[in-house]
Amino acid sequence: VVSTQSTGVENMALQNIQARVRMVTGYLFAQLINWARGKSGSLLVLSSANVDEALVGYLTKYDCSSGDLNPIGSICKKDLNSFVAHSKEVFGFPSIDSFLTAVPTAELEPISEAYTQ
């Protein structure tokens, strides 16, 4: 949890830890799910960074940019949103509207009077 009393450096360090914990948790579940089902092996972890984030450097090393496979790793945000909008029309998934209209956020810092996402 990010403290409201932390310095900028502390705040960034805590946000980076939170981002990395997401990936560690993904690998934890990938290894344990088959075990919990009485099967052997482990699953692959998908990462979710797109090419725009990689080119700009907007990522934390070992966070959502890390994984076994990155299905959207070479797609820019504009093309990805166009594809999702097209999929909404073709497959008729109304829930995709929330994805298309969502405000981009890393969701790493709590919303406060001083910070909104």
C-alpha positions in Angstrom: 0.0 0.0 0.0 1.4 3.4 -1.0 1.6 5.8 2.0 0.2 9.3 1.6 3.2 10.5 3.6 6.0 9.0 1.5 8.4 10.9 -0.7 8.4 10.7 -4.5 11.2 8.1 -4.5 9.5 6.0 -1.8 6.2 6.2 -3.6 7.7 5.1 -7.0 9.6 2.2 -5.3 6.3 1.0 -3.6 4.4 1.3 -6.9 7.1 -0.8 -8.7 7.0 -3.4 -6.0 3.2 -3.7 -6.4 3.6 -4.0 -10.2 6.2 -6.8 -9.8 4.1 -8.6 -7.2 1.3 -9.0 -9.8 3.7 -10.9 -12.1 5.0 -13.0 -9.2 1.5 -13.9 -8.3 0.7 -14.8 -11.9 3.6 -17.3 -11.9 2.6 -18.6 -8.5 -0.9 -19.4 -9.8 0.5 -20.8 -13.1 2.5 -23.3 -11.1 -0.1 -24.2 -8.5 -3.3 -24.5 -10.6 -2.5 -27.8 -12.2 -1.2 -29.1 -8.8 -4.5 -28.1 -7.2 -6.3 -30.1 -9.9 -4.1 -33.1 -9.4 -2.3 -32.6 -12.7 1.4 -32.3 -13.5 3.2 -29.4 -15.1 2.5 -25.7 -15.0 0.7 -23.1 -17.2 2.1 -20.3 -19.2 1.8 -16.7 -18.0 0.6 -14.1 -20.5 2.0 -10.6 -20.3 0.0 -7.5 -21.2 2.4 -4.8 -22.3 1.8 -3.3 -25.7 4.4 -1.9 -28.2 3.6 1.7 -27.3 4.5 1.1 -23.6 7.7 -0.6 -24.7 8.8 2.1 -27.1 8.2 4.9 -24.6 9.6 2.9 -21.7 6.4 3.1 -19.7 6.9 -0.1 -17.8 8.4 -1.6 -14.7 11.0 -4.3 -15.3 9.5 -7.7 -14.3 5.9 -6.4 -14.2 3.1 -6.9 -16.9 5.9 -6.6 -19.5 7.2 -10.0 -18.4 5.7 -13.3 -19.1 6.0 -16.4 -21.2 3.9 -15.0 -24.0 2.8 -11.5 -24.9 -0.1 -11.7 -27.4 -0.3 -7.9 -27.8 3.4 -7.1 -27.5 3.8 -5.9 -31.1 0.4 -4.1 -31.4 0.0 -0.4 -30.7 -2.8 0.9 -28.6 -4.7 2.5 -31.5 -4.7 -0.8 -33.5 -5.6 -2.8 -30.4 -8.6 -0.5 -29.6 -9.7 -0.7 -33.2 -9.5 -4.5 -33.1 -11.5 -4.6 -29.8 -14.1 -2.3 -31.2 -14.4 -4.5 -34.3 -14.7 -7.6 -32.1 -17.5 -6.0 -30.2 -19.5 -5.5 -33.3 -18.7 -8.9 -34.8 -19.2 -10.9 -31.7 -21.8 -8.7 -30.0 -20.1 -8.4 -26.6 -21.6 -5.3 -24.9 -19.2 -5.6 -21.9 -16.4 -4.5 -24.3 -17.7 -1.0 -24.1 -16.2 -0.6 -20.6 -12.8 -1.6 -22.0 -13.0 0.9 -24.8 -14.2 3.8 -22.6 -11.9 3.1 -19.6 -9.5 5.8 -18.6 -5.9 4.5 -18.8 -4.3 4.0 -15.4 -1.6 1.8 -13.9 -3.8 1.4 -10.7 -0.7 1.5 -8.5 -1.6 4.4 -6.3 -4.7 5.0 -4.2 -7.0 7.7 -5.3 -6.8 10.7 -3.0 -7.5 14.5 -3.0 -4.0 15.0 -4.4 -4.0 12.1 -6.9 -6.7 10.9 -9.3 -6.2 8.2 -11.8 
